[in-house]
């Protein structure tokens, strides 16, 4: 039984992703910390924030909508990571790639679960 968004593994993993992104962007060139780095941080923060906001709303339909917003932010972050790699700011990071994949899978399963409980 989920009592809070903090009980969700997808929220927990997305919080760890925020930490990963902050650590990763600290190594960016100084001028990129406030451009691409800042945008990456915003995208990462949006993921657990929207999961939490959706959990605090009334009904599963609203929660699902916020999880979809989280998935959008996750895709945005994934693209920004690809840009940072392309520009040579970071190397491939299997831990972050695996965490992004895990979050996507868990969020998708949560959506399915919430959709099934409303039908």
C-alpha positions in Angstrom: 0.0 0.0 0.0 1.4 3.4 -1.1 0.9 6.0 1.7 3.1 8.6 0.1 5.2 9.3 -3.0 8.2 8.5 -0.8 7.1 4.9 -0.7 7.6 4.6 -4.5 10.8 3.1 -5.9 10.4 5.3 -9.0 10.4 8.4 -6.9 13.5 7.2 -4.9 15.4 6.4 -8.1 14.5 9.7 -9.6 15.8 11.5 -6.5 19.1 9.6 -6.9 19.1 10.7 -10.6 18.9 14.3 -9.4 22.0 13.7 -7.3 23.8 12.1 -10.3 23.0 15.0 -12.5 24.2 17.6 -10.0 27.5 15.7 -9.7 27.8 15.3 -13.4 27.2 18.9 -14.2 29.7 20.1 -11.6 32.4 19.0 -14.0 31.1 21.1 -16.9 33.1 24.1 -18.2 32.2 27.1 -16.1 30.1 28.8 -18.8 28.1 25.6 -19.4 27.2 25.1 -15.8 24.8 28.0 -16.1 23.4 27.0 -19.5 23.2 23.3 -20.4 24.1 22.3 -16.8 21.3 24.4 -15.3 18.8 23.1 -17.8 19.8 19.5 -17.0 19.3 20.1 -13.3 15.9 21.6 -13.9 14.8 18.6 -16.0 16.1 16.2 -13.4 14.4 18.0 -10.5 11.1 17.9 -12.5 11.0 14.1 -12.5 10.6 13.4 -8.8 8.7 16.7 -8.3 6.0 15.8 -10.7 5.7 12.2 -9.3 5.2 13.8 -5.9 2.8 16.4 -7.1 0.7 13.8 -8.9 0.6 11.6 -5.8 -0.8 14.6 -3.8 -3.6 15.2 -6.3 -7.1 13.8 -6.2 -7.6 10.7 -8.1 -5.5 8.4 -10.3 -6.3 10.3 -13.5 -4.5 13.4 -12.3 -1.6 11.3 -10.9 -1.2 9.6 -14.3 -1.0 13.0 -16.0 1.8 14.1 -13.7 3.7 10.9 -14.3 3.5 11.6 -18.0 5.0 15.0 -17.3 7.8 13.3 -15.4 8.4 11.0 -18.4 8.6 14.1 -20.6 11.2 15.6 -18.3 13.1 12.3 -18.3 13.2 12.3 -22.2 14.3 15.9 -22.1 17.1 15.0 -19.7 18.2 12.1 -21.7 18.5 14.3 -24.8 20.5 16.9 -22.8 22.9 14.1 -21.6 23.3 13.1 -25.3 24.1 16.8 -26.1 26.7 16.9 -23.2 28.3 13.8 -24.5 28.3 15.1 -28.1 30.0 18.3 -26.9 32.6 16.3 -25.0 31.5 17.6 -21.5 30.9 14.1 -20.2 31.7 10.4 -21.0 29.2 7.6 -21.3 27.9 6.8 -17.8 26.3 3.4 -17.5 24.9 4.0 -14.0 23.0 7.1 -15.2 21.8 5.3 -18.4 20.6 2.3 -16.3 18.9 4.6 -13.8 17.1 6.5 -16.6 15.9 3.2 -18.2 14.8 1.9 -14.8 12.8 5.1 -14.1 11.1 4.9 -17.5 10.1 1.3 -16.9 8.8 1.9 -13.4 6.9 5.1 -14.3 5.3 3.2 -17.3 4.3 0.4 -14.9 2.9 2.8 -12.4 0.8 4.4 -15.1 -0.5 1.0 -16.1 -1.3 0.2 -12.5 -3.1 3.4 -11.9 -5.1 3.1 -15.2 -6.1 -0.4 -14.3 -7.3 0.6 -10.9 -9.7 3.3 -12.4 -11.4 0.9 -14.8 
